[in-house]
């Protein structure tokens, strides 16, 4: 699958606002790749397709994860993050993408994970800082990513964890584990 095919796939699958967001994430990821240099095609596909399952209902998303049979831990997380895991499954079944690095980047783009690769981090951060994002602290993450992606990721995780704590929303174990890893670094 090439970039244009991926763009066509999300155009059919997502609401217009989510489609526009996905294109901004892709554009942001490509700019960040000028600094960090991962496989450009894998980054392009993962960033374009990261929200492939975002517009599904919670029951539909849950059904996909249960049918896949390997998401028991993830189903215990807040349902707002399920789309990342379901998206990984759907791009595999709907679009025939089997590259494990692309699928992993899609899976981890909301919670992070202790085994995040540079590709995973770029998709996570591009999603977090795309130009339409406007919340306290996002500018600091935008500054940090130009210097050190791990510092930017740690700041993004801190902001996310604080938001979840203040909103009384459960925090994914994966988020806590990558946060702890980065703090110790």
C-alpha positions as CSV (number, residue, x, y, z in Angstrom):
1,X,0.0,0.0,0.0
2,X,1.3,3.4,-0.8
3,X,0.5,6.8,0.8
4,X,-2.2,7.8,-1.6
5,X,-4.0,4.4,-1.1
6,X,-3.8,4.9,2.6
7,X,-5.2,8.4,2.3
8,X,-8.1,7.1,0.1
9,X,-8.8,4.4,2.7
10,X,-9.1,6.9,5.6
11,X,-11.1,9.3,3.5
12,X,-13.8,6.5,3.2
13,X,-13.5,5.4,6.8
14,X,-13.3,8.6,8.9
15,X,-15.4,11.7,9.5
16,X,-14.1,14.8,7.7
17,X,-12.6,16.3,10.9
18,X,-10.9,13.0,11.8
19,X,-9.6,12.7,8.2
20,X,-8.2,16.2,8.4
21,X,-6.5,15.4,11.8
22,X,-4.9,12.3,10.3
23,X,-3.5,14.3,7.4
24,X,-2.0,16.8,9.9
25,X,-0.5,14.0,11.9
26,X,1.1,12.6,8.7
27,X,2.5,16.1,7.8
28,X,3.8,16.6,11.3
29,X,5.4,13.1,11.3
30,X,7.1,13.8,7.9
31,X,8.6,17.1,9.4
32,X,9.8,15.3,12.5
33,X,11.4,12.6,10.3
34,X,13.7,15.3,8.9
35,X,15.3,15.2,12.4
36,X,14.9,11.6,13.4
37,X,15.2,9.6,10.2
38,X,13.2,6.4,10.4
39,X,11.8,4.4,7.4
40,X,9.8,7.2,5.7
41,X,7.2,4.8,4.1
42,X,6.5,3.0,7.3
43,X,6.1,6.3,9.2
44,X,3.9,7.7,6.4
45,X,1.5,4.7,6.5
46,X,1.5,4.5,10.3
47,X,0.8,8.2,10.7
48,X,-1.9,8.3,8.0
49,X,-3.7,5.2,9.3
50,X,-3.2,5.7,13.1
51,X,-6.9,6.6,13.7
52,X,-8.3,4.1,11.2
53,X,-10.8,2.7,13.8
54,X,-11.5,6.0,15.6
55,X,-15.0,6.5,14.3
56,X,-16.2,3.0,15.3
57,X,-18.6,2.7,18.2
58,X,-17.4,1.3,21.5
59,X,-19.3,-2.0,21.0
60,X,-17.8,-2.4,17.5
61,X,-14.3,-1.7,18.7
62,X,-14.7,-4.1,21.6
63,X,-15.9,-6.8,19.3
64,X,-12.9,-6.4,17.0
65,X,-10.5,-6.7,20.0
66,X,-12.3,-9.7,21.4
67,X,-12.4,-11.4,18.0
68,X,-8.6,-10.8,17.7
69,X,-8.3,-12.6,21.1
70,X,-5.1,-11.0,22.2
71,X,-6.3,-7.8,23.9
72,X,-7.4,-8.8,27.3
73,X,-5.2,-6.3,29.1
74,X,-6.0,-3.5,26.7
75,X,-9.8,-4.1,27.2
76,X,-9.2,-3.1,30.8
77,X,-8.0,0.3,29.7
78,X,-10.3,3.3,29.2
79,X,-12.4,2.7,26.0
80,X,-11.0,6.0,24.6
81,X,-7.7,4.2,23.7
82,X,-9.2,1.0,22.3
83,X,-9.3,2.5,18.7
84,X,-5.5,2.3,18.5
85,X,-5.5,-1.5,19.1
86,X,-8.6,-2.0,16.9
87,X,-7.0,0.1,14.2
88,X,-4.0,-2.1,14.1
89,X,-6.3,-5.1,13.6
90,X,-8.4,-3.5,11.0
91,X,-5.5,-2.2,8.8
92,X,-4.3,-5.8,8.8
93,X,-7.6,-7.3,7.9
94,X,-9.1,-4.5,5.8
95,X,-6.0,-3.2,4.0
96,X,-3.7,-6.2,4.1
97,X,-0.9,-4.4,6.0
98,X,1.1,-7.0,7.9
99,X,4.3,-5.0,8.7
100,X,4.7,-5.4,12.4
101,X,6.4,-2.1,12.8
102,X,3.5,-0.2,11.2
103,X,1.0,-2.2,13.2
104,X,2.9,-1.6,16.5
105,X,3.1,2.2,15.9
106,X,-0.7,2.3,15.3
107,X,-1.3,0.2,18.5
108,X,0.8,2.4,20.8
109,X,-0.1,5.8,19.5
110,X,-2.5,6.6,22.4
111,X,-1.0,4.8,25.5
112,X,2.7,4.4,24.6
113,X,4.4,1.2,25.6
114,X,7.6,0.2,27.3
115,X,9.0,-1.3,24.1
116,X,8.3,1.8,21.9
117,X,10.6,2.2,18.9
118,X,11.6,5.5,17.4
119,X,8.9,4.9,14.8
120,X,6.3,4.4,17.6
121,X,7.4,7.6,19.3
122,X,7.2,9.7,16.2
123,X,3.6,8.6,15.5
124,X,2.7,9.2,19.2
125,X,4.3,12.7,19.3
126,X,3.0,13.7,15.8
127,X,-0.5,12.8,17.0
128,X,0.0,14.7,20.2
129,X,1.4,18.0,18.7
130,X,-0.2,18.3,15.3
131,X,-1.0,21.9,14.5
132,X,-4.7,21.9,15.5
133,X,-3.9,20.6,19.0
134,X,-4.3,23.5,21.5
135,X,-4.1,22.7,25.2
136,X,-1.8,23.8,28.1
137,X,1.7,22.3,27.7
138,X,1.5,21.3,24.0
139,X,3.9,24.1,23.0
140,X,6.5,22.8,25.4
141,X,6.2,19.3,23.8
142,X,6.6,21.0,20.4
143,X,9.8,22.6,21.5
144,X,11.2,19.5,23.2
145,X,10.7,17.3,20.2
146,X,13.0,19.4,18.1
147,X,15.8,18.6,20.6
148,X,15.1,15.2,22.2
149,X,12.2,12.9,21.4
150,X,12.4,11.1,24.7
151,X,12.1,14.4,26.7
152,X,9.1,15.3,24.5
153,X,7.5,12.0,25.0
154,X,8.0,12.2,28.8
155,X,6.5,15.7,28.9
156,X,3.5,14.4,26.8
157,X,3.1,11.5,29.1
158,X,3.2,13.8,32.2
159,X,0.5,16.0,30.7
160,X,-1.6,13.0,29.8
161,X,-1.3,11.4,33.2
162,X,-2.1,14.6,35.0
163,X,-5.2,15.1,32.8
164,X,-6.3,11.5,33.5
165,X,-5.7,11.9,37.2
166,X,-7.7,15.2,37.3
167,X,-10.5,13.6,35.3
168,X,-10.6,10.5,37.5
169,X,-10.0,8.3,34.4
170,X,-8.0,5.0,34.7
171,X,-4.4,5.1,33.4
172,X,-3.2,2.4,31.1
173,X,-0.5,0.2,32.5
174,X,1.5,0.7,29.3
175,X,1.5,4.5,29.9
176,X,2.8,4.1,33.4
177,X,5.5,1.6,32.3
178,X,6.9,3.9,29.5
179,X,6.6,6.9,31.9
180,X,8.6,5.0,34.5
181,X,11.2,3.9,31.9
182,X,11.7,7.5,30.7
183,X,11.9,8.9,34.2
184,X,14.7,6.4,35.1
185,X,16.6,7.3,31.9
